[in-house]
Amino acid sequence: MTTIPCTSRRPKTVKVCYLLLITAGLALSACQNARQTEREAETHHYARKLPPLTVEQSDGKTVPYSMPANRTDLSRFQLPQTLSGLKLDGEISSDTARTFRYVDDSRQENLQIILTNLPAGWDTMDPQRAVASYYSEARQRRVQKALSNPANALSILSENLMDLEGEPAAQAQMRWIEPNRPIQNQSLLITLVDGTFIRISNASYQQSTRWLLQQAKRTLAEFKAAQN
């Protein structure tokens, strides 16, 4: 009878141990990756990464920026009864802001103009930077509103800074989704004129975001013309 030395069995045992360790390591790594994927999926469901702002250079001449003597008096703005074919539906006024709301006859489209003065300390800020900062705050409030309810969703299709008729402006196209309602298209336009922010936001269940953004620009032009 031939006796097999014990030492000849050790390498096989060591190999088996190595294989078990490698298998256990791969299984642990797979579990960690699965958990990470689940966390990323949940995060993506509640908050989508939004694109950064881009600046569009204008070929036109820059209008000199100056602060009006009565910049804190928002009552100096005239109140048009109609804008872009929409009728005035009401106004909310305070010492720091004025909000005009406009709707169409079917009340399927609405538009708001909000006038606010520069916050304290912003009067020395570059106008384009002031508009970008004000837009970022308005944008963040919309994102927080969406995050407050997992059933809601906000998609920002486009956003950028630009020169609009010699004034810095920020604009965005969005879609808003909430339970038991159709998708609502929205646009946002913010500019700074004579020390006052003009924010125009509109929404529709029928019109496209591009159409709404053009309506916002038309509304701004009509509103500024009404002040003359």
C-alpha positions as MATLAB code, in Angstrom:
seq = 'MTTIPCTSRRPKTVKVCYLLLITAGLALSACQNARQTEREAETHHYARKLPPLTVEQSDGKTVPYSMPANRTDLSRFQLPQTLSGLKLDGEISSDTARTFRYVDDSRQENLQIILTNLPAGWDTMDPQRAVASYYSEARQRRVQKALSNPANALSILSENLMDLEGEPAAQAQMRWIEPNRPIQNQSLLITLVDGTFIRISNASYQQSTRWLLQQAKRTLAEFKAAQN';
ca = [
       0.000    0.000    0.000;
       1.280    3.433   -0.937;
       0.916    6.153    1.661;
       0.324    9.721    0.403;
       2.163   12.246    2.552;
      -0.015   14.847    4.313;
       2.011   17.661    2.763;
       0.628   16.815   -0.661;
      -2.875   17.747    0.450;
      -2.040   21.210    1.806;
      -1.715   23.056   -1.511;
      -5.186   21.878   -2.530;
      -6.553   23.022    0.819;
      -4.888   26.412    0.441;
      -6.263   26.802   -3.082;
      -9.759   25.990   -1.858;
      -9.416   28.568    0.920;
      -8.246   31.186   -1.581;
     -11.179   30.399   -3.833;
     -13.602   30.712   -0.934;
     -12.089   34.062    0.079;
     -12.251   35.380   -3.486;
     -15.873   34.214   -3.852;
     -16.819   35.852   -0.550;
     -15.074   39.071   -1.604;
     -16.886   39.167   -4.923;
     -20.224   38.512   -3.206;
     -19.596   41.342   -0.709;
     -18.586   43.699   -3.518;
     -21.728   42.786   -5.471;
     -23.907   43.515   -2.416;
     -22.227   46.874   -1.881;
     -22.658   47.774   -5.555;
     -26.329   46.767   -5.422;
     -26.908   48.953   -2.362;
     -25.108   51.856   -4.034;
     -27.239   51.418   -7.174;
     -30.413   51.421   -5.103;
     -29.345   54.612   -3.322;
     -28.520   56.299   -6.636;
     -31.855   55.206   -8.101;
     -33.739   56.646   -5.119;
     -31.775   59.896   -5.322;
     -32.433   60.140   -9.055;
     -36.144   59.598   -8.432;
     -36.406   62.488   -6.010;
     -33.917   64.971   -7.476;
     -32.488   65.090  -10.936;
     -29.208   66.794  -11.689;
     -29.899   70.151  -13.302;
     -27.769   71.635  -16.077;
     -25.535   74.634  -15.301;
     -26.278   78.111  -16.533;
     -24.567   79.342  -19.662;
     -24.002   82.956  -20.643;
     -24.956   84.227  -24.075;
     -22.980   87.199  -25.299;
     -24.915   89.953  -27.005;
     -23.668   91.856  -30.007;
     -25.634   94.932  -28.924;
     -24.270   97.790  -26.865;
     -24.587   97.573  -23.105;
     -26.955  100.091  -21.561;
     -25.338  102.013  -18.654;
     -26.705  100.818  -15.340;
     -28.026  103.420  -12.878;
     -30.131  103.324   -9.740;
     -33.262  105.517   -9.841;
     -33.801  107.911   -6.948;
     -37.203  106.360   -6.155;
     -36.128  102.746   -6.658;
     -37.804  101.615   -3.399;
     -41.214  102.922   -4.486;
     -42.821  100.068   -6.401;
     -46.057  102.031   -6.757;
     -44.435  103.938   -9.623;
     -45.197  100.992  -11.932;
     -48.427  101.185  -13.917;
     -50.817   98.228  -13.843;
     -51.928   97.072  -17.343;
     -55.378   95.494  -17.487;
     -54.292   93.044  -20.185;
     -50.942   91.536  -21.126;
     -50.289   89.156  -24.025;
     -54.034   88.633  -24.396;
     -54.499   87.686  -20.732;
     -56.704   89.616  -18.318;
     -55.713   90.958  -14.921;
     -57.040   88.641  -12.216;
     -55.699   90.392   -9.134;
     -52.778   92.046   -7.377;
     -50.974   91.412   -4.112;
     -48.912   94.330   -2.813;
     -46.511   94.868    0.065;
     -43.674   97.223    0.915;
     -41.159   94.938   -0.769;
     -43.041   93.327   -3.658;
     -45.966   93.638   -6.055;
     -47.501   90.603   -7.737;
     -49.842   90.823  -10.736;
     -51.743   87.715  -11.821;
     -53.191   87.296  -15.318;
     -55.356   84.471  -16.714;
     -57.082   83.609  -19.969;
     -60.867   83.228  -20.298;
     -60.715   79.456  -19.856;
     -58.307   79.753  -16.903;
     -56.141   77.079  -18.474;
     -53.233   79.516  -18.771;
     -51.907   81.846  -16.093;
     -49.144   84.381  -15.835;
     -47.591   86.269  -12.944;
     -45.430   89.372  -12.847;
     -43.576   89.908   -9.582;
     -41.743   93.173   -8.907;
     -39.149   93.295   -6.124;
     -36.398   95.709   -5.184;
     -32.765   94.807   -4.821;
     -32.035   93.231   -1.426;
     -29.869   95.184    0.979;
     -26.241   95.157   -0.125;
     -27.001   94.151   -3.701;
     -26.887   97.705   -5.062;
     -23.119   97.460   -5.642;
     -23.347   94.042   -7.317;
     -22.806   93.665  -11.041;
     -26.283   93.559  -12.692;
     -25.655   90.239  -14.451;
     -24.465   88.650  -11.218;
     -27.498   90.045   -9.387;
     -29.857   88.497  -11.953;
     -28.034   85.158  -11.768;
     -28.245   85.163   -7.958;
     -31.927   86.087   -7.959;
     -32.664   83.389  -10.535;
     -30.772   80.797   -8.481;
     -32.982   81.554   -5.471;
     -36.183   81.276   -7.517;
     -34.910   78.048   -9.093;
     -34.055   76.556   -5.711;
     -37.539   77.257   -4.378;
     -39.056   75.323   -7.280;
     -36.687   72.420   -6.744;
     -37.539   72.332   -3.027;
     -41.236   72.318   -3.869;
     -40.701   69.272   -6.063;
     -38.587   67.512   -3.443;
     -41.193   68.129   -0.743;
     -43.463   65.499   -2.307;
     -42.089   62.315   -3.920;
     -45.089   62.242   -6.265;
     -44.110   65.585   -7.827;
     -41.494   66.013  -10.530;
     -39.759   69.044  -12.007;
     -37.848   68.902  -15.282;
     -35.773   71.915  -16.308;
     -35.434   71.663  -20.074;
     -33.206   74.698  -20.611;
     -31.863   77.677  -18.710;
     -29.383   80.410  -19.539;
     -28.267   83.980  -18.964;
     -28.561   86.438  -21.794;
     -28.735   90.078  -22.797;
     -32.348   91.101  -23.402;
     -32.890   94.561  -24.871;
     -29.762   95.868  -23.186;
     -30.560   94.383  -19.766;
     -29.265   91.164  -18.153;
     -31.877   88.404  -18.040;
     -32.228   84.770  -17.006;
     -34.700   82.434  -18.688;
     -35.780   78.820  -18.249;
     -38.175   76.278  -19.757;
     -39.653   73.677  -17.384;
     -42.213   70.919  -16.996;
     -44.124   70.292  -13.779;
     -45.791   66.972  -12.921;
     -48.060   66.252   -9.962;
     -50.527   63.440   -9.212;
     -53.898   63.331  -10.968;
     -53.050   66.276  -13.241;
     -51.743   66.548  -16.788;
     -48.193   67.705  -17.402;
     -47.931   71.473  -17.025;
     -45.441   73.400  -19.156;
     -43.835   76.451  -17.565;
     -41.381   79.220  -18.323;
     -39.532   81.731  -16.179;
     -38.014   85.066  -17.199;
     -36.141   87.366  -14.813;
     -34.545   90.704  -15.585;
     -33.325   93.778  -13.712;
     -34.544   97.217  -14.794;
     -33.651  100.432  -12.920;
     -32.919   98.615   -9.687;
     -36.067   96.461   -9.738;
     -36.292   92.759  -10.484;
     -39.072   91.825  -12.891;
     -39.952   88.143  -12.692;
     -42.428   86.698  -15.196;
     -43.605   83.128  -14.732;
     -46.344   81.483  -16.774;
     -47.854   78.024  -17.130;
     -50.107   76.115  -19.481;
     -51.469   72.601  -19.956;
     -51.640   73.101  -23.725;
     -48.908   75.452  -24.965;
     -45.287   74.350  -25.327;
     -42.487   75.697  -23.138;
     -40.974   77.519  -26.115;
     -44.316   79.240  -26.776;
     -44.575   80.218  -23.114;
     -41.083   81.725  -23.120;
     -41.956   83.843  -26.143;
     -45.129   84.928  -24.364;
     -43.061   85.962  -21.342;
     -40.805   88.104  -23.533;
     -43.827   89.697  -25.191;
     -45.325   90.343  -21.757;
     -42.127   92.057  -20.610;
     -42.135   94.304  -23.685;
     -45.792   95.243  -23.182;
     -45.290   95.853  -19.459;
     -42.292   98.142  -20.058;
     -44.203  100.007  -22.775;
     -47.068  100.625  -20.339;
     -44.694  102.503  -18.024;
     -44.017  105.256  -20.566;
];
